[in-house]
Structure formats: structure tokens, C-alpha cells
Amino acid sequence: MPEPDRLALLIVKPDGVAQHLTRLISLWMRDHNYCLRGFRELMLSPEHQTLLNTNSQTYGAIDGELDAVIYTLGPIHALLLEQKTDRPADEPTAAAELAERLTGDFLPHQARPGTLRGDFGALNPVFNLVHATDNSENLDRDTRALFDRPLAELLRPGGDTAFGIAQTPHLLSPFKLWSTVAEALTAWLGPEAVRPID
């Protein structure tokens, strides 16, 4: 089993899934020295959210309740990732690097190029494409919540193979609930700010 410090967990949120970005995000991660070790698509229930104990950033009216609503709009994709090369002892863990350096600022206009939110054009602090587990200590907890099994069991040799990204139907068919959200955002932000996806 890989060292926990080389593992990271990324959630592609419903807006990212709706835009069919999961495969591109996984390739982007590969180019940034990470390989995919596990994948699962699921609806993030209130019980999952409690287990994950995700802390959304507060900005104006955006709070935990709004974040919870976002996760009811459609499925999420959980990506368990492993750093492909050894990490120097003085470098942050893979989870910390992903959360602090690679996801990008939760305010998309502050997300720099070379980060997921910067490169993939996150729309706003609510629809900001991804969420990452921020440290190795929370990795097993979040893996149990998203994959319904402990990290050691998920990664053991000869264990069940996680479903692959190519097997998810949401990469092939549009997510109709997103159309409703997009219509509301278009009325509020204007058509140039919302990219049609279906």
C-alpha cells in the first residue's frame, strides 16, 4: 500500500460532473504527477456530508447550507490519487499540496493559471468545480465516507477494482438538473458568463 502522505482525495462537484470535466481533470492531475488509484460516482447524501465534515468557505451569503444544496444537484465523482514520485521530507503531503496549491482559490477570479479552478474556469464560489481533502489525517475518514470502505481495504492487492471513469454514464449524457441552474444563472449573470453544457 502506498504511504498515506502520497495519497490525496479529490471530489469533482456536481457542476464539474455536469460539464463532463472528470476525465480532463484526471488527465490534468496525471500531468501534475498524480495517478488515479480509485474512482466512485455517488450522490452525496446528508449522511455522507456529515461523515466528510466538509467546511465550505464563507463568503457573503455562501455558507454550509448552500454548499449542502449544491450537492443535491447531481452526482459527485470521488478520485483517490497517488503521487507518482517520492516526496521530499520537507515537502507538504500529497493531500496538502492538492488542497493548498493545485485546486486554486475558491474565489475563481483569484484562482491562478496552473490550478484546477484557474485552468478549468470555475464559475463562482458556489460552482467551483472541486473539493479536496486537506490533510492525510482526514484521508481515511473521507475515503470511508465516499467509498464505504477503509483506505487499506480499498488499496490492498487483489481488492475490488474501483469503477473506471469511462464507465460512468454522466460523461455521455447531459445532467438535466444543471439546465435549471444554468437558466437561473444566465438570468442573473448574463449569457456570456454561463457556458451551455446540454
For each residue, the residues with C-beta under 8 A, 3 or more apart:
1: 152 155 156
2: 6 7 37 82 155
3: 6 7
4: 7 93 136 139 140 151
5: 87 93 94 95 136
6: 2 3 82 83 86 87 93 94
7: 2 3 4 37 80 81 82 83 94 95 136 139 151
8: 34 80 81 82 83 93 94 95 97 98 99 132 133 139
9: 78 79 80 81 95 132 133 139 142 143 146
10: 25 29 78 79 81 98 103 130 131 132 133
11: 44 76 77 78 79 130 131 132 146
12: 16 17 21 22 25 76 77 79 129 130
13: 16 17 70 71 76 127 128 129 130 131
14: 17 18 70 71 73 74 75 76 175 178
15: 18 19 70 73 123 127 128 129 178 181
16: 12 13 19 21 22 25 77 120 129 130
17: 12 13 14 20 21 22 41 74 75 76 77 170 175
18: 14 15 73 74 170 174 175 178 197
19: 15 16 195 197
20: 17 23 24 170 171 197
21: 12 16 17 24 25 120 129
22: 12 16 17 25 26 77 79 165 168 171
23: 20 26 27 165 166 171
24: 20 21 27 28 120
25: 10 12 16 21 22 28 29 79 116 120 129 130
26: 22 23 29 30 36 79 165
27: 23 24 30 31
28: 24 25 31 32 116 119 120
29: 10 25 26 32 34 36 79 81 102
30: 26 27 34 35 36
31: 27 28
32: 28 29 102
33: 83 84 85
34: 8 29 30 81 82 83 84 94 98
35: 30 81 82 84
36: 26 29 30 39 79 80 81 165
37: 2 7 80 81 82 155 162
38: 78 79 80 147 154 155 162
39: 36 77 78 79 80 162 163 164 165
40: 77 78 146 147 162 163
41: 17 75 76 77 78 163 168 170
42: 48 75 76 78 146
43: 71 72 74 75 76
44: 11 48 49 52 71 75 76
45: 48 49
46: 49 50 68
47: 50 51
48: 42 44 45 51 52 145 146
49: 44 45 46 52 53 54 68 71
50: 46 47 53
51: 47 48 141 142 144 145
52: 44 48 49 141 142 145 146
53: 49 50 138 141
54: 49 67 131
55: 64
56: 62 63 64 66 67
57: 62 106 125
58: 62 63
59: 62 106 107 125
60:
61: 66
62: 56 57 58 59 66 67 125 126
63: 56 58 66 67
64: 55 56 67 68
65: 68 69
66: 56 61 62 63 69 70 126
67: 54 56 62 63 64 70 71 126
68: 46 49 64 65 71 72
69: 65 66 72 73
70: 13 14 15 66 67 73 126 127
71: 13 14 43 44 49 67 68 76
72: 43 68 69
73: 14 15 18 69 70 177 178 181
74: 14 17 18 43 170 175 177 178
75: 14 17 41 42 43 44 170
76: 11 12 13 14 17 41 42 43 44 71
77: 11 12 16 17 22 39 40 41 165 168
78: 9 10 11 38 39 40 41 42 146 147
79: 9 10 11 12 22 25 26 29 36 38 39
80: 7 8 9 36 37 38 39 143 147 154 162
81: 7 8 9 10 29 34 35 36 37 94 98
82: 2 6 7 8 34 35 37 94
83: 6 7 8 33 34 87 94 97
84: 33 34 35
85: 33
86: 6
87: 5 6 83 91 93 94
88: 91
89:
90:
91: 87 88 97
92: 96 97 100 101
93: 4 5 6 8 87 96 97 135 136
94: 5 6 7 8 34 81 82 83 87 97 98 136
95: 5 7 8 9 98 99 132 133 134 135 136 138 139
96: 92 93 99 100 134 135 136
97: 8 83 91 92 93 94 100 101 102
98: 8 10 34 81 94 95 101 102 103 132 133
99: 8 95 96 102 103 132 133 134 135
100: 92 96 97 103 134
101: 92 97 98 115
102: 29 32 97 98 99 115 116 132
103: 10 98 99 100 115 116 117 130 131 132
104: 108 111 112 115 116 117 118 122
105: 108 110 111 112 115 117
106: 57 59 117 125 128
107: 59 110 111 125
108: 104 105 111 117 118 121 122 123 124 125 128
109:
110: 105 107
111: 104 105 107 108 115 116 117 118 122
112: 104 105 115 118
113: 118 119
114: 118 119
115: 101 102 103 104 105 111 112 118 119
116: 25 28 102 103 104 111 119 120 122 129 130
117: 103 104 105 106 108 111 120 121 122 128 129 130
118: 104 108 111 112 113 114 115 122
119: 28 113 114 115 116
120: 16 21 24 25 28 116 117 129
121: 108 117 195
122: 104 108 111 116 117 118 127 128 129
123: 15 108 126 127 128 185 193 194
124: 108 127 128
125: 57 59 62 106 107 108 128
126: 62 66 67 70 123
127: 13 15 70 122 123 124 181 185
128: 13 15 106 108 117 122 123 124 125
129: 12 13 15 16 21 25 116 117 120 122
130: 10 11 12 13 16 25 103 116 117
131: 10 11 13 54 103
132: 8 9 10 11 95 98 99 102 103
133: 8 9 10 95 98 99 138 139 142
134: 95 96 99 100 138
135: 93 95 96 99 138 139
136: 4 5 7 93 94 95 96 139
137:
138: 53 95 133 134 135 141 142
139: 4 7 8 9 95 133 135 136 142 143 151
140: 4 143 144 150 151
141: 51 52 53 138 144 145
142: 9 51 52 133 138 139 145 146
143: 9 80 139 140 146 147 149 150 151 154
144: 51 140 141 147 148 149 150 151
145: 48 51 52 141 142 148
146: 9 11 40 42 48 52 78 142 143
147: 38 40 78 80 143 144 154 162
148: 144 145
149: 143 144 153 154
150: 140 143 144 153 154
151: 4 7 139 140 143 144 154 155
152: 1 155 156
153: 149 150 156 159
154: 38 80 143 147 149 150 151 159 162
155: 1 2 37 38 151 152 159
156: 1 152 153 159
157:
158:
159: 153 154 155 156
160:
161:
162: 37 38 39 40 80 147 154
163: 39 40 41 167 168
164: 39 167
165: 22 23 26 36 39 77 168 171
166: 23 171
167: 163 164
168: 22 41 77 163 165 171
169: 172 173
170: 17 18 20 41 74 75 173 175
171: 20 22 23 165 166 168
172: 169
173: 169 170
174: 18 178 179 197 198
175: 14 17 18 74 170 178 197 198
176: 179 180 198
177: 73 74 180 181
178: 14 15 18 73 74 174 175 181 182 197 198
179: 174 176 182 183 198
180: 176 177 183 184
181: 15 73 127 177 178 184 185
182: 178 179 185 186 194 196 197
183: 179 180 186 187
184: 180 181 187 188
185: 123 127 181 182 188 189 193 194
186: 182 183 189 190 191 193 194
187: 183 184
188: 184 185
189: 185 186 193 194
190: 186 193 194
191: 186 194
192:
193: 123 185 186 189 190
194: 123 182 185 186 189 190 191
195: 19 121
196: 182
197: 18 19 20 174 175 178 182
198: 174 175 176 178 179
